[in-house]
Amino acid sequence: MKERAAVIGAGIGGIVSALRLRHSGFEVEVFEAASLPGGKIAQIEKDGFRFDTGPSLFTLPSLVNELFELFGKIFSEYFSYRALPVITKYFYEDGTEINAYNDPGKFADEIERKANVKAGKVRKYLKDAETVYDLTANNFIFKAFELSTVFTKDFLRATLRINKLNTGKTMHQVNQSYFKDGRVIQLFDRYATYNGSDPYQTPGTLAVIPHLEHNIGAFFPEKGMYDIVRSLYRLAVDEGIRFRFSEKVSSVNLDSGVAKGVETQYGRYDYDLVVSDVDIFTFYDQLLPNHEIPQKQLSQERSSSALIFYWGVKGLNESLDVHNILFSQNYKREFEKIFSEKTLPEDPTVHIFISGKVVEGDAPDGHENWFVMINTPANDGQDWDSLVEKARENIIEKIHRMLDIDIRQQILFEERLDPRTIESKTGSWKGSLYGNSSNNKFAAFMRHKNKTSKIKNLYFAGGSVHPGGGIPLCLASAKIMASKVKADWK
Ligand SMILES: Cc1cc2nc3c(=O)[nH]c(=O)nc-3n(C[C@H](O)[C@H](O)[C@H](O)COP(=O)(O)OP(=O)(O)OC[C@H]3O[C@@H](n4cnc5c(N)ncnc54)[C@H](O)[C@@H]3O)c2cc1C
């Protein structure tokens, strides 16, 4: 008989964990509290509109392709995507507009044209980001980070060029060391938010993130972000993985320090191993309540959360692209508000994402599907009802001021997501989007590992454990987890 594995959670981390284990020969069942797969990657369909409600930025698609190839499938039969010609359109309060073209040379030229920065400087910045990626990816992203890592060739190579990693500076300081123009610094500082962090605190090494978008490329699935989940779920079902939806795991069964299965509202199930894709804090709090908590890992600051309005919009706004950023005037103040004061800034940076610009059928003819997001602190019981109403007014006013669009007149209906609902819908502790923040130098080392030495046959994947949040890192976490299982079960 084949060994049997239970995966708790059908977020992207859980689905891919199931696929990886299936490929290693396990019988796999996935338990999901919600009625659908995807977790934070979700969608709303209403009145002829479709909205991706969570992630909108898609990088490193090769990590998705790899999964279809693993099972000998042609990925294009399941999933298709394209490069976005313009990654993001940036708007500033002084009237500047910068198009971040996917072509890095064209992007550098655009910056030279619109800001006081030579194109060569931008090219150098992106080249250096590539170097940092080459030095760090194999140490921190695609492998488990443990004591033995420091004896590897990759680690030695990174150590010898440690000055390149900018560990002694913040991301903002790194960006300041390349550029003098505040608009360009702000543009590159924004990459700290890609893992829910603050550019004025997060280590300079994370200035590697623009490499993913600008050198490797920014993409978009032909049928929208939810198609990443839909196609991987289809592959999983085709490969014989069983999903139990609307079945919430209440605890992991332990026997003398060994994980033996899970318990749900329908009973106890026995398995040879258990993988959790549940937010690690929620996991220890709710699924393993009588067990010792890894205090150090779980006491880290949470990443930011988000407030999103989904607006069915009447009319077409030609000045906008798929991704549009309306920057705040005082970026430092915005992050102080979020991470120190744990409230919302009066002048937030606004992300307007309109998938209907590239996905046919996402909005009726002559209409647009607006996803309007601002970064927020994690949920610490703030008075969200009043904060959300105030933010909505500020956002509408900012859109009017910066884009000359009176969006209030165009909104047909509205749906919302805020830190409270992100938490209740996905089990993400405090509604954080990316687990722990990376606001200190040691954050990368402080994430919970993909396996615990305290309980045998229990493993972890997903955005709240190593190597971190965001779709590419969740895919990497499942791969690392599966390599641990392989080593233990060979
Ligand atoms: C608004 C928003 C914007 C984002 N933007 C981006 C972006 O542009 N690009 C990007 O790469 N990433 C982005 N992210 C982050 C990305 O979505 C996450 O890092 C990733 O989807 C997390 O996947 P996961 O599998 O770790 O967790 P989740 O998606 O949270 O999945 C966990 C699953 O476990 C289930 N679960 C919880 N408890 C139980 C239980 N007891 N029993 C059974 N099931 C349980 C939950 O229902 C959920 O389905 C964004 C996230 C949000 C919310």
The ligand as a Gaussian input file, in Angstrom:
#p B3LYP/6-31G(d) Opt

LIG

0 1
 C       -4.984000      41.321000      -1.462000
 C       -3.763000      40.476000      -1.703000
 C       -2.843000      40.853000      -2.670000
 C       -1.712000      40.069000      -2.914000
 N       -0.882000      40.413000      -3.948000
 C        0.061000      39.530000      -4.350000
 C        0.698000      39.684000      -5.607000
 O        0.386000      40.615000      -6.366000
 N        1.641000      38.760000      -5.980000
 C        1.951000      37.691000      -5.176000
 O        2.801000      36.872000      -5.570000
 N        1.340000      37.514000      -3.979000
 C        0.393000      38.387000      -3.563000
 N       -0.312000      38.164000      -2.409000
 C        0.152000      37.110000      -1.492000
 C       -0.280000      35.716000      -1.951000
 O       -1.636000      35.715000      -2.256000
 C        0.008000      34.722000      -0.838000
 O        1.363000      34.761000      -0.449000
 C       -0.327000      33.293000      -1.241000
 O       -1.508000      33.195000      -2.000000
 C       -0.447000      32.479000       0.045000
 O       -0.755000      31.156000      -0.255000
 P       -0.791000      30.073000       0.905000
 O       -1.109000      28.786000       0.269000
 O        0.416000      30.160000       1.732000
 O       -1.952000      30.549000       1.904000
 P       -3.474000      30.831000       1.689000
 O       -3.765000      31.264000       0.320000
 O       -3.875000      31.740000       2.802000
 O       -4.162000      29.406000       1.902000
 C       -4.357000      28.825000       3.148000
 C       -5.587000      27.940000       3.022000
 O       -5.747000      27.183000       4.213000
 C       -7.124000      27.101000       4.497000
 N       -7.263000      26.796000       5.919000
 C       -6.932000      27.578000       6.982000
 N       -7.175000      26.921000       8.129000
 C       -7.656000      25.701000       7.787000
 C       -8.061000      24.569000       8.532000
 N       -8.045000      24.572000       9.866000
 N       -8.513000      23.467000       7.864000
 C       -8.545000      23.448000       6.499000
 N       -8.170000      24.510000       5.753000
 C       -7.721000      25.611000       6.383000
 C       -7.644000      28.463000       4.126000
 O       -9.053000      28.445000       3.940000
 C       -6.864000      28.730000       2.841000
 O       -7.549000      28.265000       1.714000
 C       -1.458000      38.923000      -2.127000
 C       -2.383000      38.540000      -1.148000
 C       -3.536000      39.289000      -0.949000
 C       -4.559000      38.838000       0.081000

